[in-house]
Amino acid sequence: MIKAFIKNAPRLIIINGTIGLLPIILCMILSEFIRDTIAIYISSAAGVLLSFIIYFLMGFSGSLVLLSAYTILLLLLGGATFIPFTAGFPNDMLPFYAEIGTIIFASVILYEKRRIKKLFLRKDSTHYDVNLMQSIDLGAIYSRLIQILCIPHFIIASLFIIFGSPLSKTANLVLLHILPPAILIIAIIISQIGLTMIHSLSNSIEKYPILNEKGDVIDKKYSFETYFYKNHFINPVIRIAVISNGMLFLSRRPENVCFNPYKIDLPMECYLLYEENLEEGVSRTMKEFFPDNAELEPRFSLKYRFKNAETNRLIYLYILYIEDDSLLSSPRFHDGKLWTFQQIETNLGKNYFGECFENEYEQLKDAALIIEEYKETK
């Protein structure tokens, strides 16, 4: 997890929505050393500058949503200092009052999320920027964390102010000056740890590419999501048919596959992984089934689109010819066996074989005949 954080630290920090709290934290800390008004002006300028930097680097993101919100809060506080009767904060309590403003803005983002989204919809349509809508959702999640951490402190500090006034020097320092920025810093740390853990976990889960109609990669999905989206997206799939001595090697499909469980089919099948090319996918599949036979090399035969109610695939069919059929006795092939073409044709169209295999049968039969004819001419 530490290595993953070091490698991806810059991006993980930028997408951490709670870094939007940095201008508020800066304001709280500066107010301990300089006049409150000057601290607000400096923090407001820092918030505006950081907002532009985040937008330039990441576009709309969860961090930009909170950063913009709390920069607006500081700008409002800065504007209020120009009103005579609001200038200055009683008893130098700016950190505490800034925390109250933080809670209020977090609550607005969290509970008025739908209205905020509507503000960015076009007046003449229902079209919207997907990234912006997702960023607002993320901003709401981070706002919940801010509430969870800040509200208990606000309640405790308020009770002390109401029932323990005047506060001792120590209580005043800890409750109203040290804890407000400390709690916001803790929120950033918690979010960063969570993001790092999620990123590390996501790297260990297989991701499948999503294709458009032309076969170009346009997105990715986690492997566990295939069960839920079924045929809504196109996935690339590699299938390798094994031919030995004029026969096809087939086995029963596992019960946990997304479609055609228990049907007789080609045993060597896999999804192409995200950012993996065909050569790498074929090599990975071969190593899984033939780990000690690196010299075996399947040949590309056919590419076609297959779609039914359970799946939507762009299939790359390869053919592997094996002379020594003892290689097929591996436990990786379960209950597989060699089938003659006569045996296969007796059962075609009887809901016995997998749908993909029946689509590929004529191609595989022709390939087997060509291989046998070539052997005879040698």
C-alpha positions as CSV (number, residue, x, y, z in Angstrom):
1,M,0.0,0.0,0.0
2,I,2.9,2.4,0.8
3,K,4.5,1.7,-2.6
4,A,1.2,2.4,-4.3
5,F,0.9,5.7,-2.5
6,I,4.4,6.8,-3.4
7,K,3.9,5.9,-7.0
8,N,0.5,7.6,-7.4
9,A,0.8,10.3,-4.6
10,P,0.5,13.4,-6.8
11,R,-2.8,12.2,-8.4
12,L,-4.2,10.7,-5.2
13,I,-3.6,14.0,-3.3
14,I,-5.2,16.1,-6.1
15,I,-8.3,13.9,-6.2
16,N,-8.7,13.9,-2.4
17,G,-11.7,16.1,-2.0
18,T,-10.8,17.3,1.5
19,I,-7.8,19.2,0.2
20,G,-10.5,21.8,-0.5
21,L,-10.2,22.5,3.2
22,L,-6.7,23.8,2.9
23,P,-7.6,27.5,2.5
24,I,-9.8,27.3,5.6
25,I,-7.0,25.6,7.6
26,L,-4.5,28.2,6.3
27,C,-6.9,30.9,7.5
28,M,-7.2,29.3,11.0
29,I,-3.5,29.0,11.4
30,L,-2.6,32.5,10.1
31,S,-5.2,34.1,12.4
32,E,-3.0,33.0,15.4
33,F,-0.1,35.1,14.2
34,I,-1.6,38.0,12.2
35,R,-4.8,40.0,12.2
36,D,-8.0,38.0,11.3
37,T,-8.8,40.2,8.3
38,I,-5.4,39.8,6.8
39,A,-5.6,36.0,7.4
40,I,-8.9,35.9,5.5
41,Y,-7.6,37.9,2.6
42,I,-4.5,35.8,2.2
43,S,-6.4,32.5,2.5
44,S,-9.0,33.7,0.0
45,A,-6.3,34.5,-2.6
46,A,-4.7,31.1,-1.9
47,G,-8.1,29.4,-2.4
48,V,-8.7,31.1,-5.8
49,L,-5.1,30.3,-6.9
50,L,-5.4,26.7,-5.8
51,S,-8.8,26.3,-7.5
52,F,-7.3,27.4,-10.9
53,I,-4.4,24.9,-10.4
54,I,-6.7,22.0,-9.6
55,Y,-9.0,22.8,-12.5
56,F,-6.0,23.0,-14.9
57,L,-4.6,19.7,-13.6
58,M,-7.8,17.6,-13.2
59,G,-10.7,19.6,-14.5
60,F,-13.9,19.1,-12.5
61,S,-13.2,16.9,-9.4
62,G,-14.4,16.3,-5.9
63,S,-11.6,18.4,-4.6
64,L,-12.5,21.3,-6.8
65,V,-16.1,21.2,-5.6
66,L,-15.1,21.6,-1.9
67,L,-12.3,24.0,-2.7
68,S,-14.6,26.3,-4.7
69,A,-17.2,26.1,-1.9
70,Y,-14.7,27.0,0.9
71,T,-13.0,29.7,-1.2
72,I,-16.5,31.3,-1.6
73,L,-16.9,31.0,2.2
74,L,-13.6,32.9,2.7
75,L,-14.5,35.5,0.1
76,L,-17.8,36.1,1.9
77,L,-16.0,36.5,5.2
78,G,-13.5,38.8,3.5
79,G,-16.4,40.9,2.1
80,A,-18.0,41.0,5.5
81,T,-14.9,42.7,7.0
82,F,-15.7,45.8,4.9
83,I,-19.0,46.2,6.7
84,P,-18.3,48.3,9.8
85,F,-20.3,46.5,12.4
86,T,-19.1,43.1,11.4
87,A,-15.4,43.8,11.2
88,G,-13.3,41.6,13.5
89,F,-14.4,38.4,15.4
90,P,-15.2,38.5,19.1
91,N,-12.5,37.2,21.4
92,D,-10.3,36.3,18.4
93,M,-12.5,33.2,17.7
94,L,-12.0,33.1,14.0
95,P,-10.9,29.4,13.9
96,F,-14.1,28.4,15.7
97,Y,-16.3,30.6,13.5
98,A,-14.6,29.3,10.4
99,E,-15.3,25.8,11.5
100,I,-19.0,26.7,11.9
101,G,-19.0,28.0,8.3
102,T,-17.3,24.8,7.2
103,I,-20.1,22.7,8.7
104,I,-22.8,24.9,7.1
105,F,-21.2,24.7,3.6
106,A,-20.7,20.9,4.0
107,S,-24.4,20.5,4.9
108,V,-25.5,22.6,1.9
109,I,-23.4,20.4,-0.5
110,L,-24.6,17.2,1.2
111,Y,-28.3,18.0,1.5
112,E,-28.8,20.3,-1.5
113,K,-26.9,18.1,-3.9
114,R,-29.8,17.8,-6.4
115,R,-30.4,21.5,-6.5
116,I,-26.7,22.2,-7.0
117,K,-26.7,19.7,-9.9
118,K,-29.7,21.5,-11.5
119,L,-27.8,24.8,-11.5
120,F,-25.4,23.3,-14.0
121,L,-28.0,21.8,-16.3
122,R,-28.6,23.6,-19.6
123,K,-31.8,25.5,-19.6
124,D,-33.0,24.1,-22.9
125,S,-32.2,20.4,-22.3
126,T,-31.4,17.7,-19.8
127,H,-27.8,17.3,-21.0
128,Y,-25.1,17.7,-18.4
129,D,-21.4,17.2,-17.8
130,V,-20.9,13.7,-16.4
131,N,-17.6,14.6,-14.7
132,L,-19.1,17.6,-13.0
133,M,-22.1,15.6,-11.7
134,Q,-19.8,12.8,-10.4
135,S,-17.6,15.5,-8.7
136,I,-20.6,16.9,-6.9
137,D,-21.5,13.4,-5.7
138,L,-17.9,13.0,-4.4
139,G,-18.1,16.4,-2.8
140,A,-21.2,15.3,-0.9
141,I,-19.4,12.2,0.3
142,Y,-16.4,14.2,1.6
143,S,-18.9,16.7,3.2
144,R,-20.4,13.8,5.2
145,L,-16.9,13.1,6.6
146,I,-16.5,16.7,7.5
147,Q,-19.8,16.7,9.3
148,I,-18.9,13.6,11.3
149,L,-15.7,15.1,12.5
150,C,-16.6,18.7,13.0
151,I,-20.2,18.6,14.5
152,P,-19.2,16.7,17.7
153,H,-16.5,19.3,18.4
154,F,-18.9,22.1,17.6
155,I,-21.4,20.8,20.1
156,I,-18.8,20.2,22.8
157,A,-17.2,23.6,22.3
158,S,-20.6,25.3,22.4
159,L,-21.6,23.6,25.6
160,F,-18.3,24.8,27.2
161,I,-18.9,28.3,26.0
162,I,-22.5,28.4,27.3
163,F,-22.0,26.6,30.6
164,G,-18.3,27.1,31.3
165,S,-17.9,30.8,30.5
166,P,-15.5,32.3,31.0
167,L,-13.3,29.6,29.6
168,S,-9.9,29.1,31.1
169,K,-6.9,30.0,29.0
170,T,-6.1,26.3,28.3
171,A,-9.7,25.4,27.4
172,N,-10.0,28.5,25.1
173,L,-6.7,27.6,23.4
174,V,-7.5,23.9,22.9
175,L,-11.2,24.1,22.0
176,L,-11.3,27.3,19.9
177,H,-7.9,27.5,18.4
178,I,-6.1,24.2,18.2
179,L,-8.9,21.7,17.6
180,P,-10.7,23.4,14.7
181,P,-7.7,23.2,12.3
182,A,-6.5,19.9,13.8
183,I,-9.9,18.3,13.1
184,L,-9.8,19.5,9.4
185,I,-6.3,18.2,9.0
186,I,-7.4,14.8,10.4
187,A,-10.2,14.8,7.8
188,I,-7.6,15.2,5.0
189,I,-5.5,12.4,6.5
190,I,-8.4,10.0,6.8
191,S,-9.5,10.7,3.3
192,Q,-6.0,10.2,2.0
193,I,-5.6,6.9,3.8
194,G,-9.0,5.7,2.4
195,L,-8.1,6.8,-1.2
196,T,-4.7,5.0,-1.0
197,M,-6.4,1.8,0.3
198,I,-9.1,1.9,-2.4
199,H,-6.5,2.6,-5.1
200,S,-4.3,-0.3,-3.9
201,L,-7.3,-2.6,-3.8
202,S,-8.6,-1.6,-7.2
203,N,-5.1,-2.4,-8.7
204,S,-5.4,-6.0,-7.4
205,I,-8.8,-6.5,-9.2
206,E,-8.9,-7.4,-12.8
207,K,-10.3,-4.8,-15.1
208,Y,-11.9,-5.5,-18.5
209,P,-11.9,-3.0,-21.4
210,I,-15.2,-1.7,-22.8
211,L,-15.3,-1.4,-26.6
212,N,-17.4,0.7,-29.0
213,E,-19.0,-0.7,-32.2
214,K,-15.7,-0.2,-34.0
215,G,-13.8,-2.2,-31.5
216,D,-12.0,0.8,-29.9
217,V,-11.4,0.8,-26.1
218,I,-13.6,3.6,-24.6
219,D,-13.8,2.6,-20.9
220,K,-13.0,-0.1,-18.4
221,K,-15.0,-2.1,-15.8
222,Y,-14.0,-4.3,-12.9
223,S,-14.3,-8.0,-13.4
224,F,-17.0,-8.4,-10.8
225,E,-19.2,-5.9,-12.6
226,T,-19.7,-8.2,-15.7
227,Y,-22.5,-10.0,-13.9
228,F,-24.5,-6.8,-13.4
229,Y,-24.1,-5.0,-16.8
230,K,-24.5,-8.3,-18.8
231,N,-24.9,-7.3,-22.5
232,H,-24.9,-3.5,-22.1
233,F,-21.2,-3.2,-23.0
234,I,-18.9,-4.9,-25.5
235,N,-16.0,-6.9,-24.0
236,P,-13.1,-8.5,-26.0
237,V,-12.8,-12.2,-25.4
238,I,-10.1,-14.6,-26.5
239,R,-11.0,-18.2,-27.3
240,I,-8.5,-20.8,-28.2
241,A,-9.6,-24.0,-29.9
242,V,-7.3,-27.1,-29.6
243,I,-7.1,-29.5,-32.5
244,S,-5.3,-32.8,-32.2
245,N,-5.2,-35.5,-34.8
246,G,-8.2,-34.3,-36.7
247,M,-10.3,-34.0,-33.5
248,L,-11.5,-31.0,-31.4
249,F,-10.8,-30.8,-27.7
250,L,-14.0,-29.8,-25.7
251,S,-15.1,-29.7,-22.1
252,R,-18.0,-28.7,-20.0
253,R,-18.3,-25.0,-19.1
254,P,-18.1,-24.2,-15.4
255,E,-21.3,-23.4,-13.4
256,N,-20.1,-19.9,-12.5
257,V,-19.7,-18.5,-16.0
258,C,-22.0,-15.6,-17.0
259,F,-23.8,-17.6,-19.8
260,N,-24.1,-21.2,-21.1
261,P,-23.1,-22.9,-17.9
262,Y,-22.6,-26.7,-18.2
263,K,-22.6,-26.6,-22.0
264,I,-19.9,-28.4,-24.0
265,D,-17.5,-25.8,-25.4
266,L,-13.9,-24.8,-25.9
267,P,-12.1,-24.9,-22.5
268,M,-9.6,-22.1,-23.2
269,E,-11.5,-18.8,-23.0
270,C,-10.7,-15.5,-21.2
271,Y,-11.5,-11.8,-21.2
272,L,-8.8,-9.6,-22.6
273,L,-7.6,-7.4,-19.7
274,Y,-7.6,-3.6,-19.7
275,E,-4.4,-2.2,-21.3
276,E,-3.5,-5.7,-22.5
277,N,-3.0,-6.5,-26.2
278,L,-4.0,-9.7,-27.9
279,E,-0.6,-11.2,-27.9
280,E,-0.3,-10.7,-24.2
281,G,-3.8,-12.0,-23.6
282,V,-3.1,-15.2,-25.6
283,S,0.3,-15.7,-23.8
284,R,-1.4,-15.3,-20.4
285,T,-4.1,-17.9,-21.4
286,M,-1.5,-20.3,-22.7
287,K,0.6,-20.1,-19.5
288,E,-2.5,-20.8,-17.5
289,F,-3.3,-24.1,-19.4
290,F,0.2,-25.1,-20.6
291,P,2.7,-23.6,-18.0
292,D,5.5,-25.9,-19.1
293,N,5.1,-25.7,-22.9
294,A,6.1,-22.3,-24.0
295,E,6.8,-23.5,-27.5
296,L,3.1,-24.0,-28.2
297,E,1.8,-21.1,-30.4
298,P,-1.9,-20.7,-31.3
299,R,-2.7,-19.0,-34.6
300,F,-5.4,-16.3,-35.1
301,S,-8.4,-17.6,-37.1
302,L,-11.5,-15.4,-36.8
303,K,-12.9,-12.2,-35.2
304,Y,-16.6,-11.8,-34.8
305,R,-19.3,-10.2,-32.7
306,F,-21.5,-12.2,-30.4
307,K,-24.4,-10.9,-28.3
308,N,-27.2,-12.5,-26.4
309,A,-29.3,-11.7,-23.3
310,E,-26.3,-12.5,-21.0
311,T,-23.2,-11.2,-22.8
312,N,-21.9,-8.9,-25.5
313,R,-18.6,-9.9,-26.9
314,L,-16.0,-9.2,-29.6
315,I,-14.5,-12.7,-29.9
316,Y,-11.0,-13.4,-31.2
317,L,-10.8,-17.1,-32.1
318,Y,-7.4,-18.8,-32.2
319,I,-6.5,-22.3,-33.1
320,L,-3.8,-24.4,-31.4
321,Y,-2.7,-27.7,-33.1
322,I,-1.2,-30.3,-30.8
323,E,0.3,-33.6,-32.0
324,D,0.9,-35.0,-28.5
325,D,-2.6,-35.3,-27.0
326,S,-1.1,-36.4,-23.7
327,L,-0.7,-32.6,-23.0
328,L,-4.5,-32.4,-22.7
329,S,-4.6,-34.7,-19.7
330,S,-3.9,-31.7,-17.4
331,P,-6.3,-31.2,-14.5
332,R,-6.8,-27.7,-15.8
333,F,-9.0,-29.1,-18.5
334,H,-11.4,-30.7,-16.0
335,D,-13.5,-33.3,-17.8
336,G,-12.3,-32.4,-21.3
337,K,-11.9,-34.9,-24.1
338,L,-11.3,-35.1,-27.9
339,W,-14.4,-35.2,-30.1
340,T,-14.6,-36.3,-33.7
341,F,-16.5,-34.1,-36.1
342,Q,-19.0,-36.8,-36.6
343,Q,-19.7,-36.9,-32.8
344,I,-20.1,-33.1,-32.8
345,E,-22.4,-33.0,-35.8
346,T,-24.7,-35.6,-34.2
347,N,-25.3,-33.1,-31.3
348,L,-25.3,-29.8,-33.1
349,G,-28.5,-27.7,-32.7
350,K,-29.7,-29.7,-29.7
351,N,-28.8,-27.2,-27.0
352,Y,-25.9,-29.3,-26.1
353,F,-23.0,-27.1,-27.1
354,G,-22.2,-23.5,-26.2
355,E,-23.6,-20.9,-28.5
356,C,-20.2,-19.5,-29.4
357,F,-18.9,-22.9,-30.3
358,E,-21.8,-23.6,-32.7
359,N,-21.1,-20.3,-34.4
360,E,-17.4,-21.3,-34.8
361,Y,-17.9,-24.9,-35.7
362,E,-17.7,-24.6,-39.5
363,Q,-14.5,-22.5,-39.2
364,L,-12.9,-25.0,-36.9
365,K,-13.9,-27.9,-39.1
366,D,-12.4,-26.3,-42.1
367,A,-9.2,-25.5,-40.2
368,A,-8.9,-29.1,-39.0
369,L,-9.3,-30.5,-42.5
370,I,-6.6,-28.1,-43.8
371,I,-4.2,-29.2,-41.1
372,E,-4.8,-32.9,-41.9
373,E,-4.4,-32.3,-45.6
374,Y,-1.1,-30.5,-44.9
375,K,0.1,-33.4,-42.8
376,E,-0.6,-35.9,-45.6
377,T,1.3,-33.8,-48.1
378,K,4.5,-33.6,-46.0
